[in-house]
Amino acid sequence: MIISVINHTNNRISDEELQCAIRAINRQIAEDFEPYWSMGAQLRLEGRSEKEPRPNKQTLADMRGDAIIYMWDKADVDNALGYHDKNNRGIPYGFVFAELSAELEENWTATLSHEALELIADPEDNLLVQGPHPTNPKLAVFHMYEMCDAVQAETYTIDDVEVSNFVLPLYFTGGDELGGRNDFLSRAHKGKTLESFGINPGGYIGYFDPKIGESGDYTTFAMKGDRKAQKRLKYKLQTRTARITRHQFLTSSRDKPRERIAVMKE
């Protein structure tokens, strides 16, 4: 897959900076992500033919590869920090908003890495995996096939460029395997690494419960008191993220819900 990257940040991010980030993320894909997932791609910086093309689900301006990511300055397109979706021709595309990355005190390069990995793994944004309900593991729900959400507060560097941590295939298995690794960094929090279908601080997970959900209704969970995760979800709500319709925060990924922050139906 060739992913075209188009710079519309109005000089907030220079092409030179973006090219350096792309080179590092291409290394991440080839050397870190693909060996585990057997899925690869290359990001390629392209020029733009119009000053203010408005990509939408009918047309994707300046696409020269198989998919496209637009680097945008302000969140004036319907979504948040970054997202991936597909248009009516089945072409995967996404946005990374530099302004929101700055407001969340996150490096835009990590956001670009996050979106690129998730676009590779689920280009049409329609894959779900059966797993335990986050508050009642005896119940089965369908988790979003997201590569970075559960660990999205965690980053590492390649060639001095900050990139996103990501989950490994064992993360989407029904039980933890002895000695198994569920994410690339395996960073320990309070002496424990990421559980299968779990959440690390700053992250969250989304799922669909067929018993209570209607078509398009997903629930997104994060830890109660996790300010970073709450701030991310706040921006997703404000910018009308289509897939996120309910939000609850938990004391842990296995506890009962204690506080409902927002309820929204698209």
C-alpha angles and dihedrals in degrees: 000000000000112000113200114215117203121193114223098153095115092240093310085118117028122222088243092057091045092049091053090051092048092052090053094046091049087055090049091052095047100039105029112019105035096050089061101035103029088225122113144171142166127236114218126189112229133184124248124240098199132045096228112010111172108216114207139162091283101047134022111201120222097001111159101162137044097285137009141220120195118209104214132186104212129021094253092133119079103272146050146257090336135329143177125215138145134250128230091270091058094252114144115232140162147177135230114199113208094195094057092046088056093047090052089048091240129132113253089221090065089049091052090049090049093051094044094053093047092047089053095049098042108015095171094041093231107108123115132181125207112240143140122303106254093233099034114030091190089070123073123223134165115259124207112254094240121158101198113017096091091053102023095129090062123085141166134192134252116185088347090304118123114233133179127263114236139196124256128228093264088064089074095053126107097244139020113262120221107262092002124143120222100184136029098249097035088206112185122230115192088347096307132100126214117301123218108278088003135128132238121210111289093022136095141191134223128210144169120231109200091199094063107013129090124210108303095010113131132170122219120203132194134164117283109251093021099133096185093054092044091052092051092050091047090058091046089054094046092051095045103245102200099216098049112079106149131035129194131167121215136199086232138352090261101041129097116267112271104178134025109209101184142351120205133163122197 
